């Protein structure tokens, strides 16, 4: 990476870290990923999934996307700000062909506004493309979790802002899973969630797969 590009990346990462990240909380998890990568390096040019518990719990990634090498770098409970902070350790060393990001829900639950989540998405994608300008970034829409009905308006607003940004750049894609997750009354379909009404069930991931798959090509 050239020095100007490296300086630009560091500036974006610093901005993201200042905007709600809690890096110390995840240090052990990130260190474990680093050790695992050193012991068994994952393939380059893979599709890398990163983000919060919806990524961590997607245990069927390899089976769901058999035509591409996949890497799971989710760390449960994290916010989008944390993915920005750890971009240079979680994502960039793998030089992925595609990054699939699910994050932002925990940020909103912790009190961030939709505009702040959008700014964190911007920091992530700008940092990614400062280092890897050809890498495609797919953002999975923030899901309408029944247990987080109180922040539904902020979820919808954040999704709308991020979707608009994705339409501006051919390297970006917005996986809009939300319409398929709602019933005729506009409420989340309960069968798509486990008992905590927050995390996805097998049916939930089965619904996500065909929406995400075409965006990986």
N, C-alpha and C positions, 0 to 999 in steps of 0.2 A: 504494500500500500504506500502511495506517495505521501510525503510529509504533509502537504496541504490537506489531502483527504483525511489523513489520520487526525490532524488538528480539528478539522470539521467534525469528525466523528466524536472526538472527545468533548467538544462543545455541546453536541446534541445529548450525549450521555450525561453530562453534568447537569444540563437543564432538566432532564428526566428524573435524575436522582433527587433534585431539589423539589420535585413536584409530587411528593407523597410516597416515595419509595421507603422501604424499611430493610435496607440491605443486610444488617446484622442478623435479622431474624432468619434469613435464608442461607447464611454463609455455609452451614454444614451441608445442606442439600446441594449447593453449587459445588462445594469441594468434592462431594461424592461423585457428581457428574464428571468433574475434571479427572479424578482418579480412574473412573471407569473408562473414560475416553483414552487415557494413557495406556491402560492395560489392554484394551480391545478397541482400537480406533474404528469408529463408524465409517461407512462409505461417504466419499465426497459426492457432490451433485445429487444428494438425496432430497427427499421432502421432509422437512423438519417441522414437527408440531411443537408449539411452545405456548405456555400460558398457565392458567390456574387449574383447579381440580377437574374441570370438565375434560382437560387434556390428560391429566394424570390417570383418570379412571377409564380412559378409552383404551382398554386392554386389547381390543381386537383390531388395532390399526393395521398390522401386517396382513391379517386375513381380509380386512375390509378394502385394502388397497394393494392387491397382490401384484399389480403391474409396475409398482414403483418401490424403490428402497425407502423405508421410513425410519425416522428417528423421533423418539418421544422425549421431550425436554420440559414437560410440565412439572410445576412444583405447587402443590395444593395449597389453597388459601392465599396465594399471591395476588397482587394487583398488577394492572398494566404498568404502573410506575416501576414495579420490581423487574418486569421483563425488559423495560428500557434500561434500567440500571445494569442488569447482567447481560445485556445484548452481546457485549464483546467476549463473554465467556460461554454463554449458552448457545449462541447462534453462529457468530462469525467464524470461529475456528473450523466449522464443518463445511463452510462454503456451499450451502445448500442451493439447489436449483430453485426450490420453492420453500417458502416459510408459511405455515398455517398458524395463525394466532387466534387464540380465544382468551380474552382478558377484558377487564373493565367492570364486570359485575361486582366484584369485591370492592373496587374503588368507589362505585356508587353507593354501595351498602355502607361504606365507611364515611360517607358524607361528601365525596367529591361531586361536583356538578357535571352535567353532560358536557359542558364546554371544556372542563378540565380533563375529562376522559378523552375527548377528541384531541386536545393538545398533546396528551400522552401518546395517543396513536400517531400523531404527526411526528413526535420525537422519535418513536420507534422506527417508523418507515424512513425518515430522513437519515437516521443513524445507520440503518440497514443499507440504504442505497448510497450513502457516502462511502461505505466500504465495499459493497457488492452491488454495483449499479444495475446488473442484469438480473438479479434475483427477483422472482415474482413473490408478492406478498398477498396472501388470502386471509381476510379477516372474517371469522365466523361471527355473525350477529349475536349480540348479547341476548341470551335466552330469557323468556318471560317466566321465571321461576315462581310457582305459586306462593312459596314462603316469602317472597320479596315483592309482594303486590304493592306495597307502599311506595316503592321506587319505580313502578312501572312507567310513569310519565318520563322520568329521567332516562330509563332504559330506551324508550322509544326515541327520545330526543338525541341521545348519544348515537344510536344506530343511524338515525337520519343524517347526522353530521358526518359520520364516518363513511356512510354509503355515498354521500355527495363527493367527498374527497376521492374515494375509489374511482368514481366515474371520470375524474380529471386526469388519470395516469394509467396507461395500458399495462403497466407493471403491477397494478393493484386490482384486486377483485374482492367483492363483498358477497359472502355466502349468506344469503338471506333465508335463514332457517325459520324465522319467526312465523310467517303466515301458515306454514304447515303444522306448527305446534299449537295452533289455536283451534278451538271448536267453532261451531256456527255462531255462537254468542260472543266470540272474541276472547274467550277465556282459555287459559292453558289446559291442554288435554292431560288429565291426571295419569293416564297410563304411560306417559313419556317420562315420568319421574319415579324415583324410589320413594320409600316411606318418609324421608325427611322433606320431601316436596321441594328439594333444591337440586340434587344431583340427578343426572339422567339414568333412566333404566336402559335395558338392552333395546327396547323399542325406540327409545329416544335416539340412541346412536344409530340404529337401523334407519331412522328417518334422516339423520344428518348425512349419512354416507353418500347417497346418490346426489345430494345437493353439492357436496364438497368435491366429489370425484371429478366431474368435468372441468373444474377449475385448476386441477393439478397438471393438465396436459399443456 
